């Protein structure tokens, strides 16, 4: 909280990697790793080693004796004696080697002669405590358990005489940005510095601010008339659902499967979420140019074109139609390990449900928080209701401090375009816990290396973050 990435399934969050989007976070980390790994593929990966570490199933109950194997990566070829340790914390997705081959952490390690590690979060990728992710088996999945796993990893690394005096810098983006900050909060004796990129540290069930920001992005940076055009399209969708003839016409225009009951309220809500996700992904991971390009597509087609890529289960390849069926979506959740894992975390710890419960209703008010409460109940059981979700959100904010964490030597970084910045820290917590908001930038862009086309504000932010890290670990000159 990259993610996050991922994802904005219910539509974006979950199945489409639109960002820690439920549908922007869900598979958001997978989206980030896909991009960084495409770049890293140009580099030699032979120096990156795959390692395994046995971890307790429950870090806080000694009577639980079961264990599992956590995967992590290491790269030591640039390390010199007394050089720092950099740990990139993975979040809600499969870990990859990319950030040990390119990106800002790689550059920091190169410039400060550091050792690099990258840890995979329990229940994701190959770090699986169980083969079957039943509700009972998922009870050992939480941010606090993941933080304890990483604390044990750091202790293991520091046992080596080579690293005994090395400073430790943890890095994370999206949900893992939260984890990086919370490592410094809970384990200050192990962690010296943290970079928290695009981390939504405030847990919130009804996250209506997400779509507010998406609306603001398109209103402020879209082409003339784009905002009004989007509003008219969604209002037309709303009107069509009011009559049988309207629903019949909508199903024809939108290639909705004949068997899909679009009179069912939850299916209608899923439709609106899916359509909104087409804009969520652009706001979360795009730039000013991609927003304008999306507006041109809207103006040219006068409708929201739904994606048919392999990452979404809305498109039925066999029947060649879209199936906005809530019950089928629940079955999809249960069949995909990373999918059900992240949703479990939202249902027990964070919420993050991107609703349209706002006065700024570009996408109408047809994406209520109840859609997500029903998702939790139908996926995990009746006890996973609104009360339990709200209690989990409250507990997370009490444990970690929400927008006022008691930390030092943590830099909180966010992109102006990224809707997740609305749950992040935008003002300095203190002199030694500054916040940096990057104009015209999106989710976790600071974690990448400079590339042609990057705004100068983004390049300057990367220099600023490097300056802080070098200053805090005492790495020679602090030139930006």
C-alpha positions as CSV (number, residue, x, y, z in Angstrom):
1,X,0.0,0.0,0.0
2,X,2.2,0.0,-3.1
3,X,-1.1,-1.7,-3.3
4,X,-0.9,-2.2,-4.0
5,X,-0.5,-2.9,-6.0
6,X,-4.4,-4.9,-6.3
7,X,-7.0,-3.8,-8.2
8,X,-10.2,-2.3,-9.1
9,X,-12.4,-5.4,-9.7
10,X,-14.4,-5.7,-7.3
11,X,-13.6,-4.9,-10.6
12,X,-10.5,-3.1,-10.2
13,X,-9.5,-3.9,-6.9
14,X,-9.7,-7.4,-7.0
15,X,-9.4,-8.9,-10.4
16,X,-7.9,-6.2,-12.5
17,X,-4.9,-4.9,-10.7
18,X,-6.2,-1.4,-10.5
19,X,-4.6,-0.7,-7.5
20,X,-4.8,-1.4,-4.0
21,X,-8.3,-0.5,-5.9
22,X,-10.2,-2.8,-4.0
23,X,-10.2,-2.3,-7.0
24,X,-7.2,-0.3,-7.0
25,X,-5.3,-2.0,-4.3
26,X,-6.1,-5.6,-4.8
27,X,-3.7,-6.6,-7.3
28,X,-2.0,-3.2,-7.4
29,X,1.3,-4.7,-6.3
30,X,1.2,-7.2,-9.1
31,X,0.7,-4.3,-11.5
32,X,3.8,-2.6,-10.1
33,X,5.9,-5.7,-10.2
34,X,4.8,-6.4,-13.8
35,X,6.0,-3.0,-14.8
36,X,9.3,-3.1,-12.9
37,X,10.0,-6.7,-14.0
38,X,9.6,-5.7,-17.6
39,X,12.3,-3.1,-17.1
40,X,14.4,-5.4,-15.0
41,X,14.3,-8.1,-17.7
42,X,16.9,-6.0,-19.5
43,X,19.4,-6.6,-16.7
44,X,21.3,-9.6,-15.5
45,X,19.5,-11.3,-12.6
46,X,22.2,-13.8,-11.8
47,X,23.3,-11.8,-8.7
48,X,19.8,-12.2,-7.2
49,X,19.4,-15.3,-5.0
50,X,16.2,-17.0,-3.9
51,X,16.2,-17.9,-0.2
52,X,13.7,-19.5,2.2
53,X,13.1,-19.0,5.9
54,X,10.9,-21.1,8.2
55,X,8.5,-18.9,10.1
56,X,6.0,-19.7,12.9
57,X,2.4,-19.9,11.8
58,X,1.5,-17.7,14.7
59,X,4.2,-15.3,15.9
60,X,2.2,-14.4,19.0
61,X,1.0,-17.8,20.4
62,X,3.8,-20.1,21.5
63,X,1.4,-22.9,21.9
64,X,0.9,-23.0,18.1
65,X,3.9,-25.1,16.9
66,X,3.1,-25.2,13.2
67,X,5.5,-23.5,10.8
68,X,5.7,-22.6,7.1
69,X,8.4,-21.4,4.6
70,X,8.7,-17.7,3.6
71,X,10.4,-16.9,0.3
72,X,12.7,-13.9,0.0
73,X,15.4,-12.7,-2.3
74,X,18.8,-11.3,-1.7
75,X,21.5,-9.4,-3.6
76,X,24.9,-8.8,-2.0
77,X,27.3,-8.0,-4.9
78,X,27.3,-4.3,-4.3
79,X,27.6,-4.5,-0.5
80,X,30.8,-3.3,1.2
81,X,31.6,-3.6,5.0
82,X,29.4,-1.4,7.1
83,X,27.1,-0.8,4.2
84,X,23.4,-0.6,5.0
85,X,20.7,-3.3,4.6
86,X,17.8,-2.5,2.3
87,X,14.7,-4.6,2.7
88,X,11.9,-4.2,0.1
89,X,8.7,-5.4,1.7
90,X,6.3,-7.1,-0.7
91,X,2.6,-6.7,-0.1
92,X,-0.6,-8.2,-1.6
93,X,0.9,-10.2,-4.5
94,X,3.6,-12.5,-5.8
95,X,7.1,-11.2,-5.1
96,X,9.5,-10.6,-7.9
97,X,13.2,-9.7,-8.3
98,X,12.7,-6.4,-10.2
99,X,13.3,-4.0,-7.4
100,X,16.7,-5.6,-6.8
101,X,17.7,-4.8,-10.3
102,X,16.3,-1.4,-11.0
103,X,14.4,1.4,-9.2
104,X,15.2,3.8,-6.5
105,X,16.1,1.3,-3.8
106,X,18.6,-0.4,-6.2
107,X,20.1,3.0,-6.9
108,X,20.4,3.7,-3.2
109,X,22.1,0.4,-2.6
110,X,24.5,1.1,-5.4
111,X,25.3,4.6,-4.1
112,X,25.8,3.5,-0.5
113,X,27.3,0.0,-1.0
114,X,24.3,-1.7,0.5
115,X,22.9,-5.2,0.6
116,X,19.4,-5.8,-0.8
117,X,16.7,-8.1,0.3
118,X,13.1,-8.5,-0.8
119,X,10.5,-10.4,1.3
120,X,7.3,-12.1,0.2
121,X,4.2,-11.6,2.3
122,X,2.7,-14.6,4.0
123,X,-0.2,-16.2,2.0
124,X,0.9,-14.6,-1.3
125,X,3.1,-15.9,-4.1
126,X,5.0,-19.0,-3.0
127,X,4.9,-18.1,0.7
128,X,1.9,-20.2,1.5
129,X,1.2,-21.5,5.0
130,X,-1.6,-23.7,3.6
131,X,-2.6,-25.4,0.4
132,X,-6.3,-24.5,0.9
133,X,-7.4,-21.0,1.9
134,X,-10.4,-21.7,3.9
135,X,-11.8,-19.1,6.3
136,X,-10.3,-21.1,9.2
137,X,-6.9,-21.3,7.6
138,X,-6.9,-17.5,6.8
139,X,-7.1,-16.5,10.4
140,X,-3.2,-16.3,10.6
141,X,-3.2,-13.7,7.8
142,X,-2.8,-10.2,9.1
143,X,-0.5,-7.2,8.8
144,X,0.8,-7.7,12.4
145,X,1.8,-11.3,11.5
146,X,3.6,-10.1,8.4
147,X,5.4,-7.4,10.3
148,X,6.6,-10.0,12.8
149,X,7.8,-12.3,9.9
150,X,9.9,-9.4,8.6
151,X,11.3,-8.7,12.1
152,X,12.4,-12.3,12.3
153,X,14.0,-12.0,8.9
154,X,15.9,-8.8,9.8
155,X,17.1,-10.5,13.0
156,X,18.3,-13.5,11.0
157,X,20.2,-11.2,8.6
158,X,21.8,-9.3,11.5
159,X,23.0,-12.5,13.1
160,X,25.7,-12.5,10.5
161,X,28.9,-10.7,11.6
162,X,29.0,-9.1,8.2
163,X,25.8,-7.1,9.0
164,X,26.0,-6.7,12.7
165,X,26.6,-2.9,12.5
166,X,24.6,-2.2,9.3
167,X,21.8,0.2,9.4
168,X,18.4,-1.1,8.2
169,X,16.2,0.7,5.6
170,X,12.8,-0.8,4.8
171,X,11.0,0.2,1.7
172,X,7.4,-0.5,0.6
173,X,4.8,0.8,-1.8
174,X,0.9,0.7,-1.6
175,X,-0.2,-1.6,1.2
176,X,3.5,-2.5,1.7
177,X,4.1,1.3,2.2
178,X,2.0,0.9,5.3
179,X,4.1,-2.1,6.3
180,X,7.3,-0.1,5.9
181,X,6.1,2.7,8.2
182,X,4.7,0.2,10.7
183,X,7.9,-1.7,10.9
184,X,9.6,1.5,12.1
185,X,6.7,2.0,14.5
186,X,6.7,-1.5,16.1
187,X,10.3,-2.5,15.7
188,X,12.4,0.7,16.1
189,X,15.2,-1.4,17.5
190,X,15.5,-3.3,14.2
191,X,14.7,-0.6,11.7
192,X,16.5,2.7,11.3
193,X,14.8,4.3,8.3
194,X,11.6,3.7,6.3
195,X,10.3,4.8,2.9
196,X,6.5,4.6,2.8
197,X,5.4,5.1,-0.8
198,X,1.6,5.6,-1.5
199,X,0.7,3.9,1.8
200,X,-3.0,4.3,2.9
201,X,-2.2,4.1,6.6
202,X,-5.7,5.1,7.6
203,X,-8.0,2.2,7.6
204,X,-11.5,3.2,6.5
205,X,-14.5,1.0,5.4
206,X,-16.5,3.6,3.3
207,X,-13.6,5.0,1.3
208,X,-15.7,7.4,-0.8
209,X,-12.8,9.7,-1.2
210,X,-11.2,7.4,-3.7
211,X,-13.8,8.0,-6.4
212,X,-13.9,11.7,-5.4
213,X,-10.3,11.9,-6.4
214,X,-10.9,10.0,-9.6
215,X,-13.6,12.6,-10.4
216,X,-11.3,15.5,-9.6
217,X,-8.5,14.1,-11.8
218,X,-10.8,13.9,-14.8
219,X,-12.4,17.2,-14.1
220,X,-9.1,19.0,-13.6
221,X,-6.9,17.3,-16.2
222,X,-9.3,15.8,-18.7
223,X,-10.1,17.3,-22.1
224,X,-12.9,20.0,-22.4
225,X,-16.3,18.4,-22.0
226,X,-14.9,15.1,-20.8
227,X,-16.2,15.3,-17.2
228,X,-19.7,16.2,-18.4
229,X,-19.7,13.4,-20.9
230,X,-18.7,10.8,-18.3
231,X,-21.5,12.1,-16.0
232,X,-24.1,11.8,-18.7
233,X,-23.0,8.3,-19.6
234,X,-23.4,7.1,-16.0
235,X,-26.7,8.9,-15.5
236,X,-28.0,7.2,-18.6
237,X,-26.9,3.8,-17.2
238,X,-28.8,4.7,-14.0
239,X,-32.0,5.6,-15.9
240,X,-31.9,2.5,-18.1
241,X,-32.0,0.3,-14.9
242,X,-35.3,1.8,-14.0
243,X,-37.3,0.0,-16.7
244,X,-37.4,-3.5,-18.2
245,X,-37.0,-2.0,-21.7
246,X,-34.0,0.0,-20.5
247,X,-32.4,-3.1,-19.0
248,X,-33.0,-5.0,-22.2
249,X,-31.4,-2.2,-24.3
250,X,-28.5,-2.0,-21.9
251,X,-27.8,-5.7,-22.1
252,X,-27.7,-5.4,-25.9
253,X,-25.4,-2.3,-25.9
254,X,-23.0,-3.6,-23.3
255,X,-22.8,-7.2,-24.5
256,X,-24.2,-8.5,-21.2
257,X,-24.9,-12.3,-21.1
258,X,-28.5,-13.2,-21.6
259,X,-28.5,-15.3,-18.4
260,X,-27.3,-12.5,-16.2
261,X,-30.1,-11.1,-14.1
262,X,-29.6,-7.3,-14.3
263,X,-32.7,-6.7,-12.3
264,X,-30.8,-8.0,-9.3
265,X,-29.5,-5.0,-7.2
266,X,-26.1,-6.5,-6.5
267,X,-25.5,-7.2,-10.1
268,X,-26.4,-3.6,-11.0
269,X,-24.0,-2.3,-8.3
270,X,-21.2,-4.6,-9.7
271,X,-21.9,-3.2,-13.2
272,X,-21.4,0.4,-11.9
273,X,-18.2,-0.6,-10.0
274,X,-16.8,-2.3,-13.1
275,X,-17.5,0.7,-15.3
276,X,-16.0,3.1,-12.7
277,X,-12.9,0.9,-12.6
278,X,-12.1,1.9,-16.1
279,X,-11.4,5.4,-14.7
280,X,-9.9,4.2,-11.4
281,X,-7.0,2.5,-13.2
282,X,-6.2,5.6,-15.2
283,X,-6.2,7.9,-12.2
284,X,-4.2,5.5,-10.0
285,X,-1.5,4.4,-12.4
286,X,-1.6,7.0,-15.3
287,X,-0.4,10.5,-15.9
288,X,-1.9,13.6,-17.4
289,X,-1.5,12.3,-20.9
290,X,-3.3,9.0,-20.1
291,X,-6.2,10.9,-18.6
292,X,-6.5,13.0,-21.8
293,X,-6.3,9.9,-24.0
294,X,-9.0,8.2,-22.0
295,X,-11.2,11.3,-22.4
296,X,-10.6,11.2,-26.2
297,X,-11.7,7.5,-26.2
298,X,-14.9,8.5,-24.3
299,X,-15.6,11.4,-26.6
300,X,-15.1,9.2,-29.7
301,X,-17.2,6.3,-28.5
302,X,-19.8,8.0,-26.3
303,X,-19.6,5.0,-24.0
304,X,-17.4,3.3,-21.4
305,X,-15.6,0.5,-23.2
306,X,-15.2,-2.4,-20.9
307,X,-11.9,-4.4,-20.9
308,X,-11.8,-8.0,-22.1
309,X,-8.3,-8.8,-20.9
310,X,-7.4,-12.0,-19.2
311,X,-7.1,-10.5,-15.8
312,X,-10.9,-10.0,-15.4
313,X,-13.6,-12.6,-15.0
314,X,-16.3,-10.3,-16.1
315,X,-15.8,-11.2,-19.7
316,X,-17.0,-14.7,-20.5
317,X,-14.7,-15.9,-23.3
318,X,-16.8,-19.0,-24.1
319,X,-20.0,-17.1,-24.4
320,X,-18.4,-13.9,-25.7
321,X,-20.3,-11.6,-23.3
322,X,-19.9,-9.8,-19.9
323,X,-21.3,-11.6,-16.9
324,X,-21.9,-9.1,-14.1
325,X,-23.1,-11.7,-11.6
326,X,-22.3,-11.1,-8.0
327,X,-22.6,-14.8,-7.0
328,X,-20.1,-15.8,-9.7
329,X,-17.8,-13.1,-8.5
330,X,-17.8,-14.6,-5.0
331,X,-16.9,-18.0,-6.5
332,X,-14.0,-16.4,-8.3
333,X,-12.8,-14.8,-5.1
334,X,-12.7,-18.2,-3.5
335,X,-10.8,-19.8,-6.3
336,X,-7.8,-17.5,-6.5
337,X,-5.3,-17.5,-3.6
338,X,-4.0,-13.9,-3.7
339,X,-7.6,-12.7,-4.4
340,X,-9.2,-14.3,-1.4
341,X,-6.2,-13.4,0.8
342,X,-6.3,-9.6,0.0
343,X,-10.1,-9.5,0.4
344,X,-9.8,-11.3,3.8
345,X,-7.4,-8.5,4.9
346,X,-9.9,-5.8,3.8
347,X,-12.7,-7.6,5.6
348,X,-10.7,-8.0,8.8
349,X,-8.4,-5.0,9.0
350,X,-8.7,-2.2,6.5
351,X,-11.9,-1.9,4.6
352,X,-10.7,0.4,1.7
353,X,-14.1,0.0,-0.1
354,X,-14.3,2.4,-2.9
355,X,-17.9,3.6,-2.8
356,X,-19.8,6.4,-4.5
357,X,-21.2,7.6,-1.2
358,X,-20.2,11.2,-1.9
359,X,-21.7,14.5,-2.9
360,X,-19.3,14.4,-5.9
361,X,-21.2,11.8,-7.8
362,X,-19.6,11.6,-11.3
363,X,-20.3,7.9,-11.2
364,X,-23.8,8.2,-9.6
365,X,-24.5,6.7,-6.1
366,X,-24.9,3.1,-7.2
367,X,-21.7,1.7,-5.5
368,X,-22.7,1.5,-1.8
369,X,-20.6,0.2,1.0
370,X,-23.2,-2.5,1.5
371,X,-22.0,-4.2,-1.7
372,X,-18.6,-4.8,0.0
373,X,-20.1,-5.9,3.3
374,X,-22.1,-8.5,1.4
375,X,-19.0,-9.5,-0.4
376,X,-17.3,-10.3,3.0
377,X,-20.3,-12.1,4.4
378,X,-20.8,-14.2,1.3
379,X,-17.2,-15.1,1.0
380,X,-16.2,-15.8,4.6
381,X,-19.4,-16.4,6.5
382,X,-22.2,-14.5,8.3
383,X,-19.9,-13.5,11.2
384,X,-17.9,-11.3,8.7
385,X,-20.5,-8.5,8.8
386,X,-20.4,-4.8,9.1
387,X,-19.8,-4.9,12.8
388,X,-16.7,-7.1,12.4
389,X,-15.4,-5.0,9.6
390,X,-15.8,-1.8,11.5
391,X,-14.2,-3.3,14.6
392,X,-11.2,-4.4,12.4
393,X,-10.8,-0.9,11.0
394,X,-10.9,0.6,14.5
395,X,-8.4,-1.9,15.8
396,X,-6.0,-1.2,12.9
397,X,-6.1,2.6,13.5
398,X,-5.6,2.2,17.2
399,X,-2.7,-0.2,16.7
400,X,-0.8,1.8,14.1
401,X,-1.9,5.4,14.8
402,X,-3.8,6.1,11.6
403,X,-2.7,9.5,10.3
404,X,-0.6,10.3,13.4
405,X,1.9,7.4,13.8
406,X,4.6,7.9,16.5
407,X,7.5,7.5,14.1
408,X,10.8,9.2,13.2
409,X,13.0,8.8,10.1
410,X,10.1,7.8,7.9
411,X,9.3,9.6,4.7
412,X,5.7,9.4,3.5
413,X,5.4,9.8,-0.3
414,X,2.3,10.2,-2.4
415,X,1.3,11.1,-5.9
416,X,-1.2,13.9,-6.4
417,X,-3.2,11.9,-9.0
418,X,-3.3,8.7,-6.9
419,X,-6.7,8.3,-5.2
420,X,-5.0,6.4,-2.4
421,X,-3.3,9.6,-1.2
422,X,-6.6,10.5,0.5
423,X,-5.9,7.9,3.2
424,X,-2.2,8.7,3.5
425,X,-0.1,11.2,5.4
426,X,0.1,14.5,3.5
427,X,1.6,16.8,6.1
428,X,4.8,16.3,8.1
429,X,4.3,14.2,11.2
430,X,7.5,15.8,12.5
431,X,10.8,17.2,11.2
432,X,12.1,13.6,11.1
433,X,8.9,12.2,9.6
434,X,8.2,14.4,6.6
435,X,5.5,14.0,3.9
436,X,6.1,14.6,0.2
437,X,3.2,14.9,-2.3
438,X,4.4,14.8,-5.9
439,X,2.4,16.9,-8.4
440,X,1.1,15.2,-11.6
441,X,2.3,11.8,-10.2
442,X,0.4,8.6,-9.5
443,X,0.7,5.4,-7.4
444,X,4.3,4.5,-6.2
445,X,6.0,6.2,-9.1
446,X,8.8,7.4,-6.8
447,X,10.0,3.8,-6.4
448,X,11.0,3.6,-10.1
449,X,14.2,4.9,-11.7
450,X,14.1,8.1,-13.7
451,X,12.9,7.7,-17.2
452,X,12.2,9.9,-20.2
453,X,8.9,11.7,-19.9
454,X,8.9,11.8,-16.1
455,X,7.9,15.2,-14.7
456,X,10.7,17.1,-13.1
457,X,8.7,17.2,-9.9
458,X,8.9,13.4,-9.8
459,X,12.7,13.3,-10.4
460,X,13.2,15.9,-7.7
461,X,11.1,13.8,-5.3
462,X,13.4,10.8,-5.9
463,X,16.4,13.0,-5.2
464,X,14.8,14.3,-2.0
465,X,14.0,10.8,-0.7
466,X,17.6,9.6,-1.4
467,X,18.9,12.7,0.4
468,X,16.9,11.9,3.5
469,X,17.8,8.2,3.6
470,X,21.6,9.0,3.2
471,X,21.3,11.6,5.9
472,X,19.5,9.4,8.3
473,X,21.9,6.4,7.9
474,X,24.9,8.7,7.9
475,X,26.1,7.7,4.5
476,X,28.7,10.3,3.7
477,X,27.7,13.4,1.8
478,X,24.0,14.2,1.6
479,X,24.0,15.9,-1.8
480,X,20.7,15.9,-3.7
